[in-house]
Amino acid sequence: MLGDQNDMRARIKAVLPPQWFPDTTPILDGLLAGLGAGWAGLYSLLDYVKRQTRIATAADVFLDIVARDFFGSRIVRSAGQADNAFRSRILPELLRERDTRSALISALSDLTGLKPLVFEPARTTDTGGWGVALAYGAAGGWGSLALPFQCFVTALRPIGGGIANVNGYGSGSSVPSWAPGAVTARQASATYIDQNGAMQTAGPGVVRPNYVGGVLQGLLLEAASTNEVRNGNASGAGPGVLPTDWFGGGGAGVTMTVVGGGVSAGLSYVDVRFSGTATSTTTLGIQFGLQTDIAALPAQTWDYSLFPGLAAGTLSGVYAVGIQIVEYNSGMGVVAAPAITFTPTNAILTAQRQSFSFVTPAATAYLWPTWYFGVTSGAAIDATFRFAGIQVEQSSAATSYIPTSGTAATRDADAVSNTQPGTGGYGGLAPSQTAGAIEYADLVMVQAQVSDGDIDAVIAATMPVATIAWTRITN
């Protein structure tokens, strides 16, 4: 192939005096192949650079630079949008007609793939007249010369094929009942946050609702995950006694007292009070297990989360509150200690979940989840902290809490099927939906990602100054 390693090797060999070498030259060919690899890389780079000089062939960030140069911030790549899809938005805009009715129709048609309806009350072609293209309730419309430079636009959202056998949100049923006919092959119980912010438990085989801000968004579908913290539920706590496998204490003039535990918003918790006058600036904390409880390997992605709160007192004299993972090698030497800080409050626990993900560095063998807070020397400390739902899992983000009380626990993957095909609401599922989105989606929505805001922006950019477009966006 032109420009590849073999081509470059042959070109170099062709300029060498043939009488210098025998007919078969394996050693020379190997040497020239190494030189050819470098030239092939340069040729590929030059070809790539050449393609960036034309919009039709530009790619990657250079296509974004093109859009920035021509349009500023008006046209930007949507999240995850492929080069070809982005290019199809850029090219029509370069010589886009503006300020006319046909320009508006063309711009919206290019964006959505559907021709909009445009009605101008001062345009007789739209309104019709007595005996001319007018039939009450069938053709034409009420016109008015009192509405110059105004139009009514009905823009249509993109339509795609959708997912086979999946109904849209709320379709096919007069009552949007919760997942009629939907079941999951999940063998264990799993938790979810309900519309009131309380943690609930769905038994084996029972699908879970996904509430965001108290609004039902569909099914909660997750991959399998294991909570490696042995006592995330704070079991075994009592007045003066930390939960089983938890460790910690006071210091520097500050005393730690376990006040007790309970259940709040469906979460088992323990309250721990720290009080006294700090004799030095230092950090105190609690460790959720032994240093060797959680085994890990290098280059793994993990997430650490918990539900913290401030049950009583204040943060006066406290300069930081945070969670940290201490990463050890096999010889118990520290190789990393990623952490985040936050400010606990007395709000509902489920609204205060803290988490961070991290990738284990080379030589990592164990993970030790801890909580800490810093006190300032001479400060009077009196704060009661609340702890619930400790979780460490191999994941790029925190998943629903997996309760543990003595040993690690696993939530297997949701695999949803429908016992009533064709039912409406959230229940119109294909026979074997697995972890992922269940709501209606299609290729246009995923790749083009046309939003109502995009439609409004196109209308605003196309219409002439001092013209008003009354817009209705519908499916």
C-alpha positions in Angstrom: 0.0 0.0 0.0 1.2 3.5 -0.8 3.1 5.0 2.1 3.2 1.9 4.3 6.3 0.3 5.8 6.8 -2.1 2.8 6.4 0.7 0.3 8.9 2.9 2.1 11.4 0.0 2.4 11.1 -0.7 -1.3 11.6 3.0 -2.2 14.8 3.2 -0.1 16.2 0.0 -1.6 15.5 1.1 -5.1 18.0 4.0 -4.9 20.8 1.8 -3.6 23.3 0.5 -6.2 22.1 -3.0 -7.0 25.7 -4.3 -7.6 26.4 -3.8 -3.9 24.1 -6.6 -2.8 23.2 -10.2 -3.8 19.8 -11.1 -5.1 18.5 -12.1 -1.7 19.1 -9.6 1.1 17.3 -10.6 4.3 19.6 -8.6 6.6 19.4 -5.5 4.4 15.7 -5.8 4.1 15.4 -6.0 7.9 17.5 -2.9 8.3 15.5 -1.0 5.7 12.2 -2.1 7.2 13.2 -0.3 10.4 13.9 2.9 8.4 10.7 2.4 6.4 8.6 2.2 9.6 9.8 5.7 10.6 9.1 7.1 7.1 5.7 5.4 7.1 4.8 7.1 10.3 5.8 10.5 8.9 3.8 9.8 5.7 0.8 8.9 7.8 1.2 12.1 9.9 1.5 14.3 6.8 -1.6 12.6 5.3 -3.4 13.3 8.6 -2.3 17.0 8.5 -3.4 17.3 4.9 -6.9 16.0 5.7 -7.2 18.7 8.4 -7.0 21.5 5.8 -10.5 20.6 4.4 -13.7 20.5 6.4 -14.8 17.5 4.3 -11.9 15.4 5.7 -11.1 17.1 9.0 -11.4 15.0 12.2 -11.0 15.0 15.9 -10.3 18.3 17.6 -9.6 20.0 14.3 -13.3 19.7 13.4 -14.1 21.5 16.6 -11.6 24.2 15.8 -13.3 24.7 12.4 -16.7 25.2 14.1 -15.1 27.6 16.6 -13.5 29.6 13.9 -16.6 30.0 11.8 -19.4 30.0 14.4 -17.9 30.9 17.8 -19.8 29.1 20.5 -23.1 28.9 18.5 -22.3 25.4 17.1 -20.4 23.0 19.3 -20.1 19.2 19.3 -22.6 17.4 21.4 -21.3 15.0 24.0 -20.2 11.8 22.3 -21.1 13.1 18.8 -19.2 11.4 16.0 -17.1 13.4 13.5 -19.5 12.7 10.6 -22.6 13.7 12.5 -20.8 16.9 13.7 -19.6 17.7 10.1 -23.2 17.3 8.8 -24.1 20.2 11.1 -21.2 22.4 10.1 -21.3 22.2 6.3 -24.9 23.4 5.8 -24.2 26.4 8.1 -21.3 27.8 6.0 -23.5 29.2 3.3 -26.8 29.1 5.2 -29.5 31.3 3.8 -30.9 33.7 6.5 -33.8 36.0 7.2 -36.4 34.3 5.0 -39.2 31.9 5.4 -37.5 29.3 3.2 -34.3 29.7 5.3 -36.2 28.9 8.5 -37.8 25.8 6.9 -34.4 24.7 5.5 -32.5 25.2 8.8 -35.1 23.3 10.9 -35.4 20.5 8.3 -31.6 20.0 8.3 -31.6 19.9 12.1 -34.5 17.6 12.7 -35.0 15.8 9.4 -38.6 17.0 9.4 -40.1 19.9 7.7 -41.7 22.4 10.1 -45.0 24.1 9.7 -44.8 27.9 9.3 -47.9 30.2 9.4 -47.6 33.9 8.9 -50.9 35.7 9.8 -50.0 38.6 7.4 -49.3 36.3 4.5 -52.4 35.6 2.4 -50.9 32.4 0.9 -51.0 31.0 4.5 -54.3 32.5 5.6 -56.3 32.0 2.4 -59.3 34.1 1.6 -63.0 33.9 0.9 -63.3 31.4 -2.0 -59.5 31.0 -2.3 -57.8 28.2 -0.4 -60.0 28.6 2.6 -62.3 26.1 4.3 -63.3 26.7 7.9 -61.6 24.1 10.1 -59.9 22.5 7.2 -57.6 24.9 5.3 -56.3 28.4 5.7 -56.3 30.3 9.0 -57.2 33.6 10.6 -55.0 36.3 9.3 -54.2 39.7 10.7 -52.3 42.7 9.3 -51.9 43.7 12.9 -49.2 41.0 13.3 -46.5 42.1 10.8 -43.1 40.4 10.9 -44.4 37.6 13.0 -44.9 33.9 12.4 -46.1 30.8 14.1 -43.7 27.8 13.9 -44.5 24.2 14.7 -41.1 22.4 14.9 -41.1 18.7 15.0 -38.6 16.7 17.1 -36.5 14.0 15.3 -38.2 10.6 14.9 -36.3 7.3 14.8 -37.1 3.7 14.7 -36.7 3.2 18.4 -36.0 0.0 20.2 -38.1 -3.0 19.0 -41.0 -3.9 21.4 -40.3 -0.9 23.7 -43.0 1.6 24.3 -42.2 5.2 25.1 -42.6 6.8 28.5 -46.3 6.7 29.5 -47.5 5.3 26.2 -49.9 2.5 25.5 -51.7 2.7 28.8 -54.1 5.3 30.2 -52.6 4.7 33.7 -48.8 5.0 33.9 -48.6 2.1 36.4 -45.3 1.0 37.7 -43.6 -1.5 35.4 -46.6 -3.8 34.6 -45.2 -7.3 33.8 -41.6 -6.4 34.3 -39.5 -8.9 36.3 -35.7 -9.2 36.9 -33.6 -12.3 37.1 -31.6 -10.7 40.0 -31.3 -13.4 42.7 -30.6 -11.1 45.6 -32.4 -8.2 47.2 -31.3 -4.7 46.1 -31.8 -1.2 47.4 -33.1 2.0 45.8 -34.1 5.5 46.9 -37.8 6.1 46.8 -39.6 9.3 45.8 -39.4 10.6 49.4 -35.6 10.1 49.7 -35.8 7.0 51.8 -33.8 3.8 51.1 -36.0 0.8 50.3 -35.3 -2.8 49.5 -36.6 -4.7 46.5 -36.7 -8.5 46.9 -35.2 -11.0 44.5 -36.9 -10.8 41.1 -38.5 -7.4 41.8 -37.6 -4.5 39.6 -36.5 -1.2 41.1 -37.7 2.3 40.3 -35.2 5.0 39.5 -36.1 8.2 41.2 -34.1 11.4 40.4 -35.0 14.3 42.6 -38.2 12.5 43.6 -39.3 12.1 39.9 -39.6 8.6 38.5 -37.2 8.2 35.5 -37.7 4.5 34.7 -36.1 1.3 35.8 -33.0 1.2 38.0 -30.8 -1.3 36.1 -27.2 -1.9 37.3 -24.4 -4.3 36.6 -23.2 -6.8 39.3 -21.1 -5.3 42.1 -19.7 -6.4 45.4 -19.4 -4.2 48.6 -16.0 -5.3 50.0 -16.6 -3.5 53.3 -17.5 -6.2 55.8 -19.8 -4.1 58.1 -21.2 -1.2 56.0 -24.4 -1.4 58.1 -22.6 -0.3 61.3 -23.8 -3.5 63.1 -22.8 -4.3 66.6 -22.7 -0.6 67.7 -23.9 0.5 71.1 -23.3 3.2 73.7 -19.5 3.4 74.1 -18.9 0.6 71.5 -17.9 1.1 67.9 -19.5 -1.2 65.3 -17.9 -4.6 64.7 -14.6 -4.3 62.7 -14.5 -0.5 63.0 -11.6 1.2 64.7 -10.8 4.7 65.9 -10.4 6.9 68.9 -9.7 10.3 70.2 -6.5 12.1 70.8 -4.8 15.5 71.4 -7.3 16.4 74.1 -10.4 15.3 72.1 -12.4 12.3 73.4 -14.4 10.0 71.2 -17.7 8.6 72.5 -20.0 6.2 70.6 -23.5 7.7 71.3 -25.6 4.9 69.8 -27.2 3.9 66.5 -30.5 3.6 64.8 -32.2 3.8 61.4 -32.7 7.0 59.4 -34.3 7.2 55.9 -33.9 3.4 55.7 -30.2 3.4 56.5 -28.7 1.8 59.6 -26.3 4.3 61.2 -24.1 5.0 64.2 -23.5 8.3 65.9 -20.0 9.1 67.2 -19.3 12.2 69.3 -15.9 14.0 69.5 -15.5 16.6 72.2 -12.9 18.4 74.2 -10.2 21.1 73.7 -7.6 20.2 71.1 -4.1 20.4 72.4 -2.5 20.4 69.0 -3.5 20.7 65.3 -4.0 17.1 64.1 -6.4 14.7 62.4 -8.5 12.0 64.0 -10.6 9.3 62.4 -12.3 6.0 62.1 -11.3 3.0 60.0 -13.9 0.7 58.5 -12.2 -2.7 58.8 -8.7 -4.1 59.0 -5.9 -3.0 56.7 -5.9 -6.3 54.9 -9.7 -6.9 54.6 -10.0 -5.6 51.0 -7.6 -7.2 48.5 -6.9 -5.3 45.2 -4.6 -5.4 42.2 -2.9 -2.7 40.2 -4.8 -0.8 37.5 -8.2 -1.6 38.9 -11.0 1.0 39.1 -12.7 1.3 42.4 -15.2 3.6 44.1 -15.5 4.5 47.8 -18.8 5.9 49.1 -20.7 6.4 52.4 -23.6 8.4 53.8 -22.3 10.8 56.4 -24.1 13.4 58.4 -23.8 15.8 61.4 -26.2 14.5 64.0 -25.5 17.2 66.7 -23.0 20.0 67.6 -21.1 22.2 65.2 -18.0 22.1 63.1 -16.4 24.9 65.0 -12.7 24.2 65.3 -12.8 21.6 62.6 -10.8 22.5 59.6 -11.6 19.5 57.4 -13.8 16.5 57.1 -13.2 13.8 54.5 -12.9 10.2 53.4 -9.7 8.5 52.3 -8.6 5.2 50.9 -5.1 4.1 52.0 -3.5 1.8 49.5 -0.9 -0.7 50.6 1.5 -3.0 48.9 2.0 -6.6 49.9 4.6 -5.4 52.5 2.1 -3.0 54.0 3.9 0.1 52.7 1.6 2.9 51.6 1.6 3.4 47.8 -1.2 6.0 47.6 -3.9 7.7 49.7 -6.6 9.4 47.5 -9.2 11.4 49.5 -12.0 14.0 49.2 -13.3 16.5 51.7 -16.9 17.6 52.3 -19.2 19.4 54.8 -21.6 17.1 56.6 -25.0 18.6 57.6 -28.1 17.4 59.4 -30.0 16.9 56.1 -31.5 13.5 55.2 -28.7 10.9 54.9 -29.6 9.8 51.4 -29.0 13.3 50.1 -25.5 13.5 51.5 -23.8 10.5 49.9 -20.1 11.1 49.3 -18.1 9.1 46.8 -15.0 9.2 44.7 -13.5 6.7 42.2 -9.8 5.9 41.7 -7.4 3.6 39.8 -5.0 1.6 41.9 -1.3 2.2 41.1 1.4 -0.3 40.6 2.1 -2.6 43.5 -1.3 -2.1 45.2 -2.4 -5.1 47.2 -4.9 -3.8 49.9 -7.4 -1.0 50.3 -8.2 0.5 53.7 -11.3 2.8 53.8 -11.1 5.6 56.5 -13.0 8.7 57.6 -11.1 11.6 59.1 -11.5 15.1 60.4 -8.9 17.8 61.4 -9.0 19.9 64.5 -7.2 23.2 65.2 -5.0 23.5 68.3 -6.8 25.3 71.2 -10.2 24.9 69.6 -13.2 23.6 71.6 -14.6 20.7 69.7 -18.1 19.2 70.1 -19.5 17.5 67.1 -21.5 14.3 66.7 -20.9 12.6 63.4 -23.3 10.1 61.8 -22.1 7.2 59.6 -24.1 4.9 57.4 -23.8 2.8 54.2 -20.1 2.3 53.9 -19.2 0.8 50.5 -16.0 0.0 48.5 -16.6 -1.6 45.1 -14.9 -2.2 41.8 -16.8 0.4 39.8 -16.2 3.8 38.1 -19.0 5.3 40.1 -21.0 4.5 43.2 -23.9 2.1 42.6 -26.9 1.5 44.9 -25.9 0.6 48.4 -25.2 -3.1 49.1 -25.8 -3.8 52.8 -23.2 -5.8 54.7 -23.1 -6.9 58.3 -20.1 -9.2 58.8 -18.9 -10.2 55.4 -18.7 -8.7 51.8 -21.9 -9.0 49.8 -22.7 -9.0 46.1 -25.6 -7.6 44.1 -26.0 -9.5 40.9 -26.8 -7.8 37.6 -30.3 -6.7 36.8 -31.6 -8.6 33.7 -35.2 -7.5 33.1 -37.8 -9.2 31.0 -41.5 -8.6 30.4 -44.3 -11.1 31.2 -46.8 -8.8 29.5 -45.4 -7.8 26.1 -46.9 -4.7 24.6 -48.1 -3.2 27.9 -47.6 0.5 28.4 -45.7 2.7 30.8 -42.4 1.4 31.8 -43.5 -2.2 31.2 -43.2 -2.4 27.4 -39.9 -4.2 27.6 -38.1 -6.4 25.1 -37.8 -10.1 26.2 -34.3 -9.7 27.7 -33.3 -6.2 28.6 -30.2 -6.0 30.7 -28.4 -3.3 32.6 -28.8 0.0 30.7 -31.5 2.3 29.5 -35.0 1.0 29.2 -36.7 4.3 28.1 -37.5 5.0 24.5 -34.4 5.8 22.5 -33.3 5.8 18.9 -30.3 6.4 16.7 -31.2 10.0 15.9 -31.6 10.8 19.6 -28.3 9.1 20.5 -26.1 10.4 17.7 -27.7 13.7 16.6 -28.7 14.6 20.1 -31.2 17.3 19.0 -32.7 19.1 22.0 -35.5 21.6 22.2 -32.8 24.2 23.0 -31.1 23.4 19.7 -34.4 24.0 17.8 -34.9 27.3 19.6 -31.3 28.3 18.8 -31.7 27.6 15.1 -34.8 29.6 14.9 -33.2 32.5 16.7 -30.2 32.4 14.4 -32.2 32.2 11.2 -35.0 34.8 11.8 -34.3 38.4 10.8 -33.9 41.1 13.5 -37.1 42.5 14.9 -39.1 39.4 13.7 -41.0 37.3 16.2 -41.3 33.5 15.8 -43.9 32.0 18.1 -42.6 28.5 18.5 -44.3 25.2 19.4 -42.1 22.1 19.6 -43.8 18.8 19.4 -43.3 15.1 18.4 
